[in-house]
Amino acid sequence: MSRRDLHLNINILHSGFSPAAWRMEGSDPRASFDVNHYINVARIAESGTFDAVFLADQAAISDRVDFRPLTSLEPTIVLALVAAHTERIGLIATASTTYNEPYNLARRFATLDHASGGRAGWNIVTSADLSQSRNFGLEKPVAHGSRYERAGEFAEIVKALWDSWEEDAFVGDVATGRFVDPAKVHAIAHRGKHFSVHGPHNIPRPPQGHPVLVQAGGSDDGRELAAEHAEAVFSASQSFEEALEYAADLRRRASRFGRPADGILVLAGLATIIASTEGEARRRQEELRELIPLEYSLSRLAGVLQLDPRGLDLDAPLPEDIPLPPDGGHTFFRATLALARRERLTVRGLIRALNGGTGHRTIVGTPKDVADDIERWFSAGAADGFNLMPDVLPHGLEVFVDEVVPILRQRGLFRRQYTGRTLREHLGLARPANPYAAAAE
């Protein structure tokens, strides 16, 4: 069996994973709106040789704006600025297939890949919430199956546009005056159920061939989309056993599409609260909990489960039969419900266990505790790496880079320096062949 490399991304959730992170001493309340905050966090991650920076996206106010920071700045613009202030770290931006068009999005990510020298990645998502729907002229979310059907066609078009220029289409011959060879620039002439896109693209093929394709979604439709198109997935498993099952299921699905079973990297979401002793870490966890209003946490939990918060008894377990949400949010719904059932938690206990979050697993402990947990999951194949979410930024990331990364390096799990310059090289992913070159062979 070939050697596997551990992968680490930093998910820059504005001021940190905790909804109360912006209230902690040393935090900047304006961080979520300040591009310099993202640049600073990315540079810290790059000093720790992380694979990539990851940014989520939300084209609406969908949380309690009176209490916590927003996911508001457009990710590809932020990451273009991050690219200008970093050298190696990858740049993964979320963009929804529900409220974008394939040509514009293909162009945006190709531009980011060219601008960064091959460091771009696209996190493919669909959008299910009402707040975003209303910002795009709809009175209700697009149905789940239709969203994913559209997403699959969307991804095919984007890849075709990136491939529409052959590798040597650009000539740039000053002597002959030949700029581009038009015979090597191809229309895609797509006519499908959701889109009609003629092409070709107006940008040469990206440095990576395709920016790395990432997917985040745990529903059956989401797993199918990942199995067909994704090269890495961001997962949300609360337990080791769930993570093993998810990875095995994804690999089975990938095989059905004729892809190698190990051709998709599974990067598990992991929130961290780290201190020099477990007791100090627990005190930090409690300090953050105390800064989150109970009413907010209850409302957020009810939103994930799509229940009326007035029907939840804080000191009783969740209701027995909670239906799967019809229009989306399946990833965090399943992770949250699994945690509650496995640990037999009351609603109050579940709120405490989630630390104000929405379903990602949290480790609270020393740098060694965190390193031990990462090694266990990685070595057993439950994850190929982690999408890290420190409790407070930038401090929580600084602690991880200064104290956890050296342990992982000592154990031979994580790189000591970058050996490549592109995100594909960091992740060990092959550069996709241009289909026109393959056809000519």
C-alpha positions as CSV (number, residue, x, y, z in Angstrom):
1,M,0.0,0.0,0.0
2,S,1.4,3.4,-0.9
3,R,2.1,6.0,1.7
4,R,-0.8,8.4,2.6
5,D,-0.2,12.0,3.5
6,L,-2.3,13.8,6.0
7,H,-4.1,16.9,4.7
8,L,-5.1,20.0,6.8
9,N,-7.2,22.9,5.7
10,I,-8.3,25.9,7.7
11,N,-12.0,26.9,7.5
12,I,-12.0,30.6,8.3
13,L,-15.4,31.0,10.0
14,H,-15.1,34.7,10.5
15,S,-13.9,35.2,14.1
16,G,-13.9,31.4,14.9
17,F,-16.1,28.3,15.2
18,S,-17.8,29.5,18.3
19,P,-20.6,32.0,17.8
20,A,-19.1,33.9,20.7
21,A,-15.6,34.0,19.4
22,W,-15.9,37.7,18.5
23,R,-16.6,38.5,22.2
24,M,-13.4,36.9,23.5
25,E,-10.5,39.1,24.7
26,G,-8.1,39.9,21.9
27,S,-10.7,39.2,19.1
28,D,-11.6,41.9,16.6
29,P,-15.5,42.3,16.4
30,R,-15.1,43.5,12.8
31,A,-13.0,40.5,11.6
32,S,-15.7,39.0,9.4
33,F,-15.8,42.2,7.3
34,D,-12.0,42.8,7.2
35,V,-10.1,41.2,4.4
36,N,-6.9,41.7,6.4
37,H,-8.2,39.2,8.9
38,Y,-8.5,36.5,6.3
39,I,-5.0,37.3,4.9
40,N,-3.5,37.1,8.4
41,V,-5.2,33.7,9.1
42,A,-4.1,32.4,5.8
43,R,-0.5,33.4,6.4
44,I,-0.5,31.6,9.8
45,A,-1.9,28.5,8.1
46,E,0.8,28.7,5.4
47,S,3.5,29.0,8.0
48,G,2.2,25.6,9.2
49,T,2.3,24.2,5.6
50,F,-1.5,23.7,5.5
51,D,-2.9,22.4,2.2
52,A,-5.6,25.1,1.8
53,V,-7.7,27.9,3.1
54,F,-11.4,27.3,2.8
55,L,-14.2,29.8,2.8
56,A,-17.9,29.1,3.1
57,D,-20.5,31.3,1.5
58,Q,-24.0,32.6,2.2
59,A,-25.8,35.1,-0.1
60,A,-28.2,36.2,2.6
61,I,-28.6,37.1,6.3
62,S,-29.6,33.6,7.6
63,D,-28.5,33.8,11.2
64,R,-29.0,36.1,14.2
65,V,-27.3,39.3,12.9
66,D,-28.0,40.9,16.3
67,F,-25.8,38.3,18.0
68,R,-23.1,36.8,15.8
69,P,-20.9,37.6,12.8
70,L,-22.0,36.8,9.3
71,T,-20.6,34.8,6.4
72,S,-20.8,37.8,4.1
73,L,-17.8,38.7,2.0
74,E,-17.7,37.0,-1.5
75,P,-15.1,34.2,-1.2
76,T,-13.4,34.3,-4.6
77,I,-12.7,38.0,-4.2
78,V,-11.3,37.5,-0.7
79,L,-9.1,34.6,-1.8
80,A,-7.8,36.6,-4.8
81,L,-6.4,39.1,-2.2
82,V,-5.2,36.2,0.0
83,A,-3.4,34.9,-3.1
84,A,-1.5,38.1,-3.5
85,H,-0.2,37.9,0.1
86,T,0.7,34.2,0.2
87,E,2.8,31.9,-2.0
88,R,1.9,28.2,-1.6
89,I,-1.3,27.7,0.3
90,G,-4.4,26.5,-1.6
91,L,-7.5,28.7,-2.0
92,I,-10.9,26.9,-1.9
93,A,-14.0,29.0,-2.3
94,T,-17.6,27.9,-2.0
95,A,-20.0,28.8,-4.8
96,S,-23.6,27.6,-5.2
97,T,-24.9,26.0,-8.4
98,T,-28.4,27.1,-7.4
99,Y,-27.9,30.9,-7.8
100,N,-25.0,31.1,-10.3
101,E,-24.6,30.4,-14.0
102,P,-21.9,28.0,-15.3
103,Y,-20.1,30.4,-17.6
104,N,-19.6,33.1,-15.0
105,L,-18.5,30.7,-12.3
106,A,-16.1,28.8,-14.6
107,R,-14.6,32.2,-15.5
108,R,-14.3,33.3,-11.9
109,F,-12.5,30.1,-10.8
110,A,-10.3,30.0,-13.9
111,T,-9.2,33.5,-13.2
112,L,-8.4,32.7,-9.6
113,D,-6.4,29.7,-10.7
114,H,-4.4,31.8,-13.2
115,A,-4.0,34.6,-10.6
116,S,-2.7,32.3,-7.9
117,G,-0.5,30.1,-10.1
118,G,-2.7,27.0,-9.7
119,R,-3.9,27.2,-6.2
120,A,-7.7,27.4,-6.7
121,G,-10.4,25.0,-5.6
122,W,-14.2,25.1,-6.0
123,N,-16.5,23.8,-3.2
124,I,-19.7,22.8,-5.1
125,V,-22.8,23.3,-3.1
126,T,-26.5,23.8,-3.6
127,S,-28.6,26.3,-1.6
128,A,-31.7,25.3,0.3
129,D,-32.7,28.1,2.6
130,L,-35.5,30.5,2.2
131,S,-33.5,33.6,2.9
132,Q,-31.3,33.0,-0.1
133,S,-34.2,32.0,-2.3
134,R,-35.9,35.3,-1.8
135,N,-32.8,37.2,-2.7
136,F,-32.9,35.5,-6.1
137,G,-36.6,36.1,-6.9
138,L,-38.0,32.8,-5.5
139,E,-40.6,32.5,-2.8
140,K,-39.4,29.0,-1.7
141,P,-36.3,27.0,-2.1
142,V,-35.7,24.8,-5.2
143,A,-36.7,21.2,-4.5
144,H,-33.8,19.0,-3.3
145,G,-33.8,16.6,-6.3
146,S,-34.0,19.5,-8.8
147,R,-31.1,21.3,-7.1
148,Y,-28.8,18.3,-7.4
149,E,-29.9,17.5,-10.9
150,R,-29.0,21.1,-11.8
151,A,-25.7,20.9,-9.9
152,G,-24.6,17.8,-11.8
153,E,-25.3,19.4,-15.2
154,F,-23.6,22.6,-13.9
155,A,-20.4,20.8,-13.0
156,E,-20.2,19.1,-16.4
157,I,-20.5,22.4,-18.2
158,V,-17.9,24.1,-16.0
159,K,-15.4,21.3,-16.6
160,A,-16.1,21.4,-20.4
161,L,-15.5,25.1,-20.5
162,W,-12.2,24.7,-18.7
163,D,-11.3,22.1,-21.2
164,S,-12.4,24.1,-24.3
165,W,-8.9,25.5,-24.8
166,E,-6.2,22.9,-25.8
167,E,-3.0,23.2,-23.8
168,D,-1.1,24.9,-26.7
169,A,-4.0,27.0,-28.1
170,F,-2.2,30.2,-27.0
171,V,0.6,30.9,-29.5
172,G,1.7,34.5,-28.8
173,D,4.1,34.5,-31.8
174,V,5.3,38.1,-32.2
175,A,7.1,37.4,-35.4
176,T,4.1,35.9,-37.3
177,G,1.4,37.9,-35.5
178,R,-0.4,34.7,-34.5
179,F,-1.9,35.2,-31.1
180,V,-4.2,32.1,-30.6
181,D,-4.7,29.1,-32.8
182,P,-8.5,29.1,-33.2
183,A,-8.5,25.4,-34.4
184,K,-7.5,24.6,-30.8
185,V,-10.3,26.5,-29.1
186,H,-13.6,24.6,-29.1
187,A,-17.2,25.4,-28.5
188,I,-18.9,23.1,-26.1
189,A,-22.4,23.5,-27.6
190,H,-24.2,22.3,-24.5
191,R,-28.0,21.9,-24.6
192,G,-29.4,20.4,-21.5
193,K,-32.4,20.4,-19.2
194,H,-31.3,23.4,-17.1
195,F,-28.7,25.2,-19.3
196,S,-27.8,26.1,-22.8
197,V,-24.1,27.2,-23.1
198,H,-22.4,27.4,-26.4
199,G,-18.8,28.4,-25.4
200,P,-15.9,28.2,-25.8
201,H,-14.5,29.8,-22.7
202,N,-12.7,33.1,-23.1
203,I,-9.7,32.2,-20.8
204,P,-6.9,29.6,-21.6
205,R,-7.1,26.3,-19.7
206,P,-6.4,26.9,-16.0
207,P,-2.9,26.0,-14.7
208,Q,-4.2,23.0,-12.8
209,G,-6.3,21.9,-15.8
210,H,-9.3,22.1,-13.5
211,P,-9.3,23.9,-10.2
212,V,-9.7,21.2,-7.6
213,L,-13.4,20.1,-7.3
214,V,-14.6,19.8,-3.7
215,Q,-18.1,19.0,-2.4
216,A,-19.8,19.3,0.9
217,G,-23.1,17.5,1.3
218,G,-24.1,14.3,3.2
219,S,-27.5,13.6,1.6
220,D,-27.9,10.7,-0.8
221,D,-28.0,13.2,-3.7
222,G,-25.0,15.0,-2.3
223,R,-23.0,11.8,-2.1
224,E,-23.8,10.9,-5.7
225,L,-22.7,14.4,-6.8
226,A,-19.4,13.9,-4.9
227,A,-18.9,10.4,-6.2
228,E,-19.2,11.6,-9.8
229,H,-17.4,14.9,-9.7
230,A,-15.5,15.7,-6.5
231,E,-11.9,15.2,-5.8
232,A,-12.2,16.0,-2.1
233,V,-15.3,16.1,0.2
234,F,-15.8,18.0,3.4
235,S,-17.7,15.7,5.8
236,A,-19.4,16.2,9.1
237,S,-19.3,13.0,11.2
238,Q,-19.7,13.1,14.9
239,S,-18.3,9.6,15.6
240,F,-15.4,7.5,14.4
241,E,-17.9,4.7,13.2
242,E,-20.0,7.2,11.2
243,A,-16.9,8.5,9.5
244,L,-15.7,5.0,8.5
245,E,-19.2,4.3,7.1
246,Y,-19.3,7.6,5.2
247,A,-15.9,7.0,3.6
248,A,-16.7,3.5,2.6
249,D,-20.0,4.5,1.1
250,L,-18.5,7.3,-0.9
251,R,-15.8,5.0,-2.3
252,R,-18.4,2.4,-3.3
253,R,-20.3,5.1,-5.1
254,A,-17.2,6.4,-6.8
255,S,-16.5,2.9,-8.1
256,R,-19.9,2.9,-9.8
257,F,-18.8,5.9,-11.8
258,G,-15.7,4.1,-13.0
259,R,-13.5,6.1,-10.6
260,P,-10.8,4.6,-8.3
261,A,-12.3,3.9,-4.9
262,D,-9.5,5.9,-3.2
263,G,-9.7,8.8,-5.7
264,I,-11.7,11.1,-3.4
265,L,-10.1,12.6,-0.3
266,V,-12.4,12.7,2.8
267,L,-11.7,15.8,4.9
268,A,-13.6,15.7,8.1
269,G,-14.8,18.9,9.8
270,L,-13.1,19.3,13.2
271,A,-13.5,22.1,15.7
272,T,-10.8,22.5,18.3
273,I,-10.5,24.1,21.7
274,I,-6.9,23.7,22.8
275,A,-5.0,24.6,26.0
276,S,-1.9,23.4,27.8
277,T,-4.0,21.1,30.1
278,E,-7.3,19.5,29.7
279,G,-8.7,21.5,32.6
280,E,-7.7,24.8,31.0
281,A,-9.3,23.7,27.7
282,R,-12.5,22.8,29.5
283,R,-12.5,26.2,31.2
284,R,-12.1,27.9,27.9
285,Q,-14.9,25.8,26.4
286,E,-17.1,26.9,29.3
287,E,-16.2,30.5,28.9
288,L,-17.3,30.4,25.3
289,R,-20.5,28.6,26.2
290,E,-21.4,31.2,28.8
291,L,-21.1,34.0,26.2
292,I,-23.8,32.3,23.9
293,P,-27.4,33.1,24.9
294,L,-29.3,29.9,25.5
295,E,-32.2,31.2,23.4
296,Y,-29.9,31.6,20.4
297,S,-28.5,28.1,20.8
298,L,-32.0,26.6,21.1
299,S,-33.2,28.5,18.0
300,R,-30.1,27.4,16.0
301,L,-30.6,23.7,17.0
302,A,-34.3,23.9,16.1
303,G,-33.3,25.4,12.7
304,V,-30.9,22.5,12.0
305,L,-33.6,20.0,12.9
306,Q,-36.4,22.1,11.3
307,L,-38.5,22.0,14.4
308,D,-40.4,24.7,16.3
309,P,-38.1,25.7,19.3
310,R,-41.2,26.1,21.4
311,G,-41.8,22.4,21.2
312,L,-38.4,21.4,22.6
313,D,-38.1,20.7,26.3
314,L,-34.6,21.7,27.5
315,D,-34.5,18.9,30.1
316,A,-35.9,16.1,27.9
317,P,-34.5,14.2,25.0
318,L,-35.3,15.2,21.4
319,P,-38.7,13.9,20.1
320,E,-38.6,10.4,18.9
321,D,-39.6,10.7,15.2
322,I,-38.0,13.7,13.6
323,P,-38.5,13.6,9.8
324,L,-35.6,14.2,7.4
325,P,-35.9,17.8,6.1
326,P,-37.5,17.7,2.6
327,D,-35.4,20.4,1.0
328,G,-31.9,20.1,2.4
329,G,-29.6,20.5,5.4
330,H,-29.2,16.7,5.6
331,T,-25.5,16.7,6.6
332,F,-25.9,18.6,9.8
333,F,-29.3,17.2,10.5
334,R,-27.9,13.7,10.5
335,A,-24.7,14.6,12.5
336,T,-26.7,16.4,15.2
337,L,-29.3,13.7,15.5
338,A,-26.7,11.0,15.7
339,L,-24.9,12.8,18.5
340,A,-28.1,13.2,20.5
341,R,-29.1,9.6,20.1
342,R,-25.7,8.0,20.7
343,E,-25.0,10.1,23.9
344,R,-28.6,10.0,25.1
345,L,-28.6,13.8,25.5
346,T,-31.3,16.1,26.6
347,V,-31.9,19.2,24.5
348,R,-29.8,21.2,27.0
349,G,-27.0,18.6,26.9
350,L,-27.1,18.6,23.1
351,I,-26.7,22.4,23.0
352,R,-23.7,22.2,25.3
353,A,-22.1,19.3,23.3
354,L,-22.5,21.4,20.1
355,N,-20.8,24.4,21.7
356,G,-23.2,26.7,19.8
357,G,-22.3,25.0,16.5
358,T,-24.4,23.0,14.0
359,G,-23.0,19.5,14.0
360,H,-19.3,19.4,13.5
361,R,-17.2,17.3,16.0
362,T,-15.3,19.2,18.6
363,I,-12.1,18.2,20.4
364,V,-11.4,19.8,23.7
365,G,-7.9,19.1,25.2
366,T,-4.2,19.5,25.0
367,P,-2.1,19.6,21.8
368,K,-1.2,15.9,22.3
369,D,-4.9,15.0,22.7
370,V,-5.7,16.7,19.4
371,A,-2.7,15.0,17.6
372,D,-3.7,11.6,19.0
373,D,-7.3,12.0,17.8
374,I,-6.2,13.1,14.3
375,E,-3.7,10.2,14.1
376,R,-6.4,7.7,15.1
377,W,-8.9,8.9,12.5
378,F,-6.3,9.2,9.7
379,S,-4.5,5.9,10.4
380,A,-7.8,3.9,10.3
381,G,-9.0,5.6,7.1
382,A,-11.9,7.4,8.7
383,A,-10.5,10.6,7.2
384,D,-7.7,11.6,4.8
385,G,-7.4,14.9,6.6
386,F,-9.4,17.6,8.4
387,N,-11.1,20.9,7.7
388,L,-10.1,22.6,10.9
389,M,-12.3,25.2,12.7
390,P,-10.5,26.6,15.7
391,D,-12.7,28.1,18.4
392,V,-11.3,31.6,18.1
393,L,-9.3,33.1,15.3
394,P,-6.4,33.8,14.9
395,H,-5.4,32.6,18.4
396,G,-6.8,29.0,18.1
397,L,-5.0,28.5,14.8
398,E,-1.7,29.9,16.2
399,V,-1.8,27.3,19.0
400,F,-2.5,24.5,16.5
401,V,0.4,25.5,14.2
402,D,2.8,26.1,17.1
403,E,1.9,23.0,19.2
404,V,-0.1,20.4,17.2
405,V,1.7,20.5,13.9
406,P,5.1,19.8,15.4
407,I,3.7,16.6,17.0
408,L,2.2,15.5,13.7
409,R,5.5,16.1,12.0
410,Q,7.4,14.2,14.6
411,R,5.1,11.2,14.0
412,G,5.8,11.4,10.3
413,L,2.2,12.2,9.5
414,F,2.5,15.8,8.1
415,R,4.8,17.6,5.8
416,R,7.7,19.7,7.1
417,Q,7.7,21.9,4.0
418,Y,5.8,22.3,0.8
419,T,7.1,20.2,-2.1
420,G,4.8,21.6,-4.8
421,R,3.2,24.9,-5.7
422,T,-0.3,23.9,-6.8
423,L,-3.3,22.8,-4.7
424,R,-3.3,19.6,-6.7
425,E,0.3,18.9,-5.8
426,H,-0.5,19.5,-2.1
427,L,-3.4,17.1,-2.2
428,G,-1.6,14.5,-4.3
429,L,-4.2,14.8,-7.1
430,A,-3.4,14.3,-10.8
431,R,-3.8,17.1,-13.3
432,P,-6.8,16.2,-15.5
433,A,-5.9,15.4,-19.1
434,N,-7.4,17.7,-21.8
435,P,-9.9,15.5,-23.7
436,Y,-8.9,17.0,-27.0
437,A,-5.3,15.9,-26.5
438,A,-6.5,12.4,-25.6
439,A,-8.6,12.3,-28.7
440,A,-5.7,13.3,-30.9
441,E,-3.5,10.4,-29.6
